[in-house]
Amino acid sequence: MELKEYTIAELQSMMNTGEMTSRDLAQLYLERIEAVDKNGPRINSIIETNPDALAIASSLDDERRNGKTRGPLHGIPILIKDNIGTHDRMQTTAGSLALEGHIPPLDAFIVRKLRSAGAIILGKTNLSEWANFRGKRSISGWSSRGGLTRNPYALDRSACGSSSGSAVAAAANLCPAAIGTETDGSIICPSQTNSIVGIKPTLGLWSRSGIIPIAHSQDTAGPMARTVADTAILLGALTGVDARDPATRPSGKQALRDYTQFLDKNGLNGARIGVPRKMIGTDKRIIRIFESCLDVMKQKGAVIVDPANMSNFKKFGTTELEVLHFEFKADLNKYLAETKARVKTLAEIIEFNQKNRERVMPYFGQEHMEIAQKKDSLQDKKYRDALARNHRLARKEGIDATMRKYKLDAIAVPSGGPSWPIDLVNGDASNWDMDCTRPPAVAGYPHVTVPAGYIFGLPVGISFFAKAWQEPTLVRLAYAFEQATRVRKPPEFLPTVKLAI
């Protein structure tokens, strides 16, 4: 059977009618991973497949034959990023050789939710090592354990990061949907760069327990898929209050188990959408695509408030990094102690990397780890002042103030620009001058990206973000925009970009 770009709903329909079983489906995706990811174009987005996937699928087929289905994810194969813990026969390493062989004592909370919903964890996706928080001259999509993930739209272009493998796997139809994680940009950038939908939820909507951390004030996992509908299915399935993650406590009153109820084709009608002109950059090609997106929104009844600028969106870059360095040391040491990993502390990881420099650091170093190691505890006044400043500027005086001033439902900006060439010598060199991910990332607020167009065949996305817990609004707006435009094209796995002459 040909494995088309089926949605989750289409796959459920085929399994319900008996046209396909879950085991058939898992087998087809495993075969496609072998053909496309490991051979063929060799996009290298999968770091490991689940040796028990087919057995789990057969068990779920038995449940379906006996009249039991657990919901829209029953029997659906899902790929997850290799910093999300699974207590099974797969490793959890964040792409690092320092954690090679590591199997956590417990599933991550969201993994338990996936299993409970009947999803099959098909495997782990590659990533920028340590979720792109190791060296200053990093290479998106490269890890010492997994190698280099490539962009399926042009194989010599970056897949962005750090959730590179999750985005590429979804874009290349190696799964119906995937899970990534973000601290700042790690869901949004690879999603937009690989022409898929990505949602970075409000901090605390999904639990982080069992996920290898960078910083508890910004980390979150989130869904990545080819359609808004499929990300909405995953978004609701994985919510829940987790005693091991205090950030989830407010979600008890805010989270929903079903975000598909907001999939409204007319969802743009009457919506007030702000355009922070100072955040859209100067690339005329990107601006043309963005303006066409705004025209579509107007045609669908949206009120475009332009400009609706956030005056301080560039004022907390330095203090954001300060907070991340402090929290990385504290949070990673706590994680390593709880999971009984081979390396017990950040200091031991730094030492391991130095001793294995040729394998671990052939292209770039570990400056972020070394800076973090020198930081004091989270009681340090520098840390507390930086965190308070970040939240004030990004929340109260940033997104909250802008949305209140202009009476907005959401803020819209370009998600980024076309992918840059992979450069193992110099590292990443992103070629756009927007900075859309930082305000919602630092604030801990939700952010959605949707495919918006292409420049020389390379994807460009549009972002919607808003105040905390506004996922229903963002799903509604993103879905209505997606249905009105339908611009996404499957990748062709070209060796390089086609340039018009």
VENLIN-V540591 format. One record per pair of residues at least 6 apart in sequence whose C-alpha atoms are under 6 Angstrom apart, sorted by the first residue. I is the first residue (numbers start at 1). GAP is how many residues later the second one is. If there is no record, write none. Layout:
i->{I/I}
gap->{GAP/GAP}
This chain:
i->{14/15/22/22/22/23/23/23/29/33/36/37/37/43/43/44/45/45/45/45/45/46/46/47/47/47/47/48/48/49/49/50/50/53/60/70/70/73/73/73/74/74/75/75/76/76/77/77/77/77/78/78/78/78/78/79/79/79/79/79/80/80/80/80/81/81/81/82/82/82/82/83/83/83/83/84/85/85/85/85/85/86/87/87/87/87/91/91/91/92/92/93/93/94/94/95/95/95/95/96/96/96/97/104/108/108/109/110/113/125/125/126/126/127/127/127/127/127/128/128/128/128/128/128/129/131/132/134/134/134/135/135/135/135/137/137/138/138/139/139/140/140/141/141/141/141/142/144/150/151/151/151/152/152/153/153/153/154/154/154/154/154/155/155/156/156/156/157/157/157/157/158/158/158/158/159/160/161/161/162/163/163/163/164/166/166/167/167/170/170/177/177/178/179/179/179/180/180/181/181/181/181/182/182/183/183/184/185/188/191/191/192/192/193/195/195/196/196/197/197/197/197/197/197/198/198/198/199/199/199/199/200/200/200/201/202/202/202/202/202/203/204/204/205/205/206/207/209/213/214/215/215/215/218/223/224/225/228/232/232/236/236/236/236/237/241/241/241/262/263/263/264/265/266/267/267/267/268/268/268/268/268/269/269/269/270/270/271/271/272/272/272/273/273/273/273/273/273/274/274/274/274/275/275/275/275/276/276/276/277/279/280/280/281/281/316/319/323/325/326/326/329/333/336/337/353/391/394/394/395/410/410/411/411/412/412/413/414/414/415/415/415/417/417/418/418/418/420/445/445/446/447/447/448/448/449/449/450/450/451/451/452/452/452/453/453/454}
gap->{6/6/35/39/53/31/34/35/145/141/6/6/7/106/107/105/80/81/104/120/124/79/80/77/78/79/99/75/76/73/74/72/73/69/15/47/48/44/45/46/44/45/43/44/43/44/42/43/44/45/42/43/44/99/100/42/43/44/45/99/44/45/98/99/43/44/99/10/12/42/43/9/11/128/129/127/7/22/23/125/126/21/17/18/19/20/10/11/12/10/11/6/7/35/36/34/48/50/51/33/48/49/48/235/101/102/100/128/125/40/41/20/39/14/35/36/37/38/12/13/14/15/33/34/14/31/30/232/234/235/230/231/232/233/227/290/226/289/288/289/20/21/7/8/20/23/6/216/9/6/7/8/339/341/338/339/340/339/340/341/342/343/340/341/265/266/340/262/263/264/265/261/262/263/264/31/30/25/29/24/17/23/24/26/12/14/23/24/7/55/47/48/46/43/44/45/41/42/6/39/40/41/37/38/35/36/257/252/10/6/7/268/269/266/256/264/29/30/27/28/29/30/252/253/26/250/251/23/24/248/249/22/246/247/245/242/243/244/266/267/241/43/44/34/46/33/38/36/119/114/109/112/113/226/8/7/6/251/27/28/20/21/22/23/20/7/8/11/214/213/216/212/215/214/209/210/213/32/33/34/209/212/31/32/33/31/32/31/32/31/136/137/31/32/135/136/137/138/30/31/34/137/31/32/33/137/31/32/33/30/155/133/154/152/153/74/67/60/47/46/49/43/12/8/7/7/52/45/49/48/55/56/53/54/51/52/50/48/49/46/47/48/15/43/40/41/42/10/22/23/19/17/18/15/16/13/14/11/12/10/37/8/9/10/6/7/6}
